[in-house]
Amino acid sequence: MSSLRGRTALVTGAARRLGRTIAEALAREGADILVHYGHSAGEAEQTAAGLRALGVRSWTVGADLGEPAQAEALWDEARARAGSIDILVNSASSFPEDTLAGFTPGGLEASLRVNALAPVLLARRFAATPAAAGQAGEKPADRVIVNLLDSRALGRMRRHLSYQMSKRLLADFTRLLALELAPAVRVNAVAPGMILPPAGLGEEVRRRLAATNLLARWGEPDDVARAVLFLAGNDFITGQVLFVDGGGALKESLFG
């Protein structure tokens, strides 16, 4: 995998949790980072400060991705701060709890806006922005989008219908974008499984859930970050979904 030094990444939802780990991993490879946040301005500033301590440039950019106009404006602000952007990681998401019997049209629309529409709007702006000019005879910079899916959402989630539908739509968009934007932009996705347990989850429940994947354990945020780095650094991969789920999706497809 090539170093990302000299490249700039916009990571949505980078103030905390998986987004923050991904931003840190990209920074350790030398990438400058735009830290997007929705409502976690203080955490975003802390994240950016930590990234600068790694020797890269970092800026914070705020936007409510549930509002399409703000998603569009986010791109303009990011470009104004950093100039060229080579890597887009769509990590931000909402995770409401609802069911087929209880979901509302408004709740479904809210999930679709954050989890599917905002990544596509940003991807469209990313692709429409000219790449930074290089030196004469220099190979053009590899431009790549990595979307964050959810391996469970590509299976079945009885208590998170709106979330599942929006992530499935993003999986379809990933492949469509790969087709539409090639060869100028590569588009891939990472589908994590059980990585970060919800707050307050008991140890017994953790053990029971661990048994639902082939490796019988929970993964770590760094497992996902390494997958993002791999897709960002390998310039002959596009249109793929990389599952980082301990074999959970395979187990469900065989025995579910």
Buried (B, 14 or more C-beta within 10 A) or exposed (E): EEEBEEBBBBBBBBBBBBBBBBBBBBBBBBBBBBBBBBEBEEBBBBBBEBBBEBEBBBBBBBBBBBBEEBBBEBBEBBBEBBEBBBBBBBBBBBBBEBEEEEBEEEBBEBBBBBBBBBBBBBBBBBBEEEBBEEEEEEEEBBBBBBBBBBBBBBBEBEEBBBBBBBBBBBBEBBBEBBEEBEEEBBBBBBBBBBBBBEEEEEEEEEEEBBEBBBBEEBBEBBBBBBBBBBBBBBBEBBBBBBBBBBBBBBBBEEEE
